[in-house]
Amino acid sequence: MFNEKKILAVIPARGGSKGIPHKNIVDLCGKPLIVYSIEAGKKSRYIDYVMVSTDDEEIAKVAEQYGAEIPFMRPTDLASDTAKTIDAIIHAITELRKKGECFDVLVLLQPTAPLRNFEDVDKAIETFFSNNCFSLVSVSEVDDHPVLIRSIEEGKLKSLLNVSSTCRRQDMPKYYKVNGCIYINSINELTLNTSFNDNVIPYRMEKSHSVDIDELCDLYLAEYYLRKNSK
């Protein structure tokens, strides 16, 4: 709880995964991937309830083993390749209300972000409240600067930005990308049209905390950082 507001953390983890089979519970340094997000939520000073929204019995079993709540299973139609995260979130909030569990603030933690820790979560929550509860999203500085990115149109290169690229790299303006680690919203403002990636307030994270597991190479990178930080 923060400022008398009850905070719900939802970790959406469907069973289907094309890049890495059963990705959400793949082993990473001796623990299932989803566990890192569960621990970040459970260790937070402010989060009141950590639940996993899943359609998969094996994921549910692992999540419960590590202390997350599984108050109900996610319907199959909300766990397809085309299903939107907001649909699963609205379902979770609606079903919790039916059980008498009501919350003021949503913290969405993607299970594919194992390097985001509870300190990141708590600082993001503090940032959210210090900005009058405007929606928040975690970001990290981009590696590939958009000043140097080109598209190809009719066989010719076209700049993405109308900015000179002749300046030194260290003099280029900083740009950030949504890194998928933390999203925070007031629950009463959520609708089926909510786009979490379009949240307003930035919470800046170190790139070393921002690895998103999509392919095997991401898993190896996350393992590198976890082993490096444990020394």
C-alpha positions in Angstrom: 0.0 0.0 0.0 1.1 3.5 -0.8 -0.8 6.7 0.3 -3.6 4.5 1.4 -3.9 3.0 -2.1 -4.0 -0.8 -2.5 -1.6 -2.0 -5.1 -2.1 -5.1 -7.2 0.7 -6.7 -9.2 -0.3 -8.9 -12.1 2.2 -11.1 -13.9 0.7 -12.3 -17.3 2.1 -15.6 -18.3 0.4 -17.6 -21.0 1.5 -21.1 -21.9 2.2 -20.6 -25.6 5.6 -19.5 -26.7 7.1 -19.9 -30.2 10.7 -18.6 -29.7 11.5 -20.5 -26.6 9.2 -23.5 -25.7 7.5 -22.9 -22.3 9.6 -19.7 -22.0 8.0 -18.4 -18.8 9.3 -21.3 -16.8 12.5 -22.0 -18.6 15.5 -22.4 -16.3 17.6 -19.3 -15.7 20.5 -19.7 -13.3 18.7 -22.4 -11.4 15.2 -20.8 -11.2 12.2 -20.7 -13.5 12.2 -17.4 -15.4 8.8 -16.3 -14.0 10.2 -16.6 -10.4 12.3 -13.4 -10.8 9.2 -11.4 -11.4 7.3 -13.0 -8.6 10.2 -12.3 -6.2 10.4 -8.6 -7.4 6.7 -8.3 -6.6 6.8 -10.2 -3.3 9.8 -8.2 -2.0 8.2 -4.8 -2.8 7.4 -2.6 0.2 4.3 -1.4 -1.4 2.6 -4.2 -3.4 -0.3 -5.8 -1.5 -1.1 -8.8 -3.8 1.0 -10.6 -6.4 -0.9 -12.8 -8.8 -0.1 -14.7 -12.0 -2.6 -14.7 -14.8 -2.1 -17.9 -16.8 -3.9 -20.6 -18.8 -1.2 -23.1 -18.1 -1.4 -25.6 -15.2 2.4 -26.1 -15.1 3.1 -22.3 -14.9 0.4 -22.0 -12.2 2.0 -24.8 -10.2 5.4 -23.1 -10.3 4.0 -19.7 -9.5 2.2 -21.0 -6.4 5.3 -22.8 -5.3 7.1 -19.5 -5.2 4.4 -17.5 -3.4 2.3 -16.0 -6.2 -1.5 -16.1 -6.0 -3.4 -18.0 -8.7 -7.0 -17.1 -7.7 -8.4 -18.4 -11.1 -7.1 -19.6 -14.4 -7.1 -17.4 -17.5 -9.6 -18.4 -20.2 -8.1 -20.0 -23.3 -9.4 -17.2 -25.6 -7.4 -14.7 -23.6 -4.2 -16.6 -24.0 -4.0 -16.9 -27.8 -1.3 -15.4 -30.0 -3.6 -12.6 -30.9 -5.0 -11.9 -27.4 -4.0 -8.5 -25.9 -2.5 -8.1 -22.5 -5.1 -5.5 -21.5 -7.9 -8.1 -22.1 -6.2 -10.5 -19.6 -5.7 -7.6 -17.1 -9.3 -6.5 -17.3 -10.4 -10.2 -16.8 -8.1 -10.5 -13.7 -9.4 -7.3 -12.1 -13.0 -8.2 -12.8 -12.7 -11.7 -11.3 -10.8 -10.4 -8.3 -13.7 -8.0 -7.6 -16.1 -10.9 -7.7 -14.1 -12.4 -4.9 -14.2 -9.2 -2.9 -10.6 -8.2 -3.7 -10.5 -4.5 -4.9 -7.4 -2.5 -5.7 -6.6 1.1 -6.7 -3.3 0.7 -8.6 -2.1 -1.9 -11.1 1.6 -2.8 -11.4 2.1 -5.0 -14.5 5.2 -7.1 -14.4 6.1 -9.0 -17.5 7.6 -12.5 -16.6 10.2 -12.1 -19.4 12.1 -9.3 -17.5 14.2 -11.2 -14.9 16.7 -8.4 -14.2 14.1 -5.9 -13.0 14.3 -6.1 -9.2 12.1 -5.0 -6.3 14.1 -1.8 -5.9 13.2 -0.9 -9.5 9.5 -1.7 -8.7 9.4 0.4 -5.6 11.2 3.3 -7.2 8.7 3.1 -10.1 5.8 3.1 -7.7 7.2 6.2 -5.9 7.7 7.9 -9.2 4.1 7.1 -10.2 2.7 8.7 -7.0 5.0 11.7 -7.1 3.6 12.4 -10.6 -0.1 12.6 -9.5 -0.7 9.0 -10.5 -0.3 9.5 -14.2 0.4 6.2 -16.0 4.0 5.1 -15.9 6.2 2.9 -18.0 9.8 1.8 -17.6 12.3 2.8 -20.3 16.0 2.3 -21.0 18.3 4.2 -23.3 18.5 2.8 -26.8 21.6 1.1 -28.2 21.0 1.9 -31.8 20.5 5.7 -32.0 17.6 6.7 -34.2 19.7 9.4 -35.8 21.6 6.7 -37.5 18.6 4.5 -38.5 17.4 4.5 -42.1 14.5 3.1 -44.1 14.8 2.2 -47.8 12.3 3.8 -50.1 12.5 3.3 -53.9 16.0 2.0 -53.5 17.3 5.0 -51.6 18.0 5.5 -47.9 15.7 7.8 -45.9 16.5 9.1 -42.4 14.1 8.3 -39.7 14.6 11.7 -38.0 15.0 15.0 -39.6 18.2 15.7 -37.6 21.8 16.0 -38.8 23.9 12.9 -38.0 27.2 14.7 -38.4 27.6 15.4 -34.7 29.6 13.2 -32.3 27.7 10.3 -30.9 28.1 11.7 -27.3 26.5 14.9 -28.4 23.4 13.3 -29.9 20.2 13.7 -27.9 19.2 10.7 -25.8 16.4 8.5 -26.8 14.6 5.8 -24.8 12.6 2.7 -25.6 9.8 1.0 -23.6 11.7 -1.9 -22.1 8.7 -4.0 -21.0 9.7 -4.3 -17.4 7.2 -2.2 -15.4 3.8 -0.6 -16.2 1.8 1.2 -13.6 -1.8 2.5 -14.0 -4.7 3.6 -11.9 -7.2 0.8 -12.1 -10.2 3.0 -12.4 -8.8 4.5 -15.6 -8.2 1.2 -17.4 -10.4 0.4 -20.4 -10.2 -2.3 -23.2 -8.5 0.4 -25.3 -5.7 1.0 -22.8 -2.3 0.7 -24.4 0.3 0.1 -21.7 3.2 1.0 -24.0 1.7 4.4 -24.3 1.8 5.2 -20.6 3.0 8.7 -19.9 5.6 9.0 -17.2 9.0 7.4 -17.7 10.8 5.4 -15.2 14.4 5.2 -16.4 16.2 1.9 -15.9 19.7 0.7 -16.4 20.2 -1.3 -19.5 21.7 -4.1 -17.4 18.2 -4.4 -15.7 16.3 -4.2 -18.9 16.9 -7.5 -20.7 13.6 -8.8 -22.2 13.7 -12.6 -22.9 12.4 -13.2 -26.4 15.1 -15.4 -28.0 17.8 -17.8 -26.7 20.5 -15.0 -27.0 18.5 -12.9 -24.6 18.5 -15.8 -22.1 22.3 -16.0 -22.3 22.6 -12.2 -21.8 20.4 -12.3 -18.8 22.4 -15.2 -17.4 25.6 -13.2 -17.9 24.2 -10.2 -15.9 22.8 -12.4 -13.1 26.1 -14.1 -12.6 28.0 -10.8 -12.8 25.8 -9.1 -10.3 26.0 -12.1 -7.9 29.8 -11.7 -7.5 
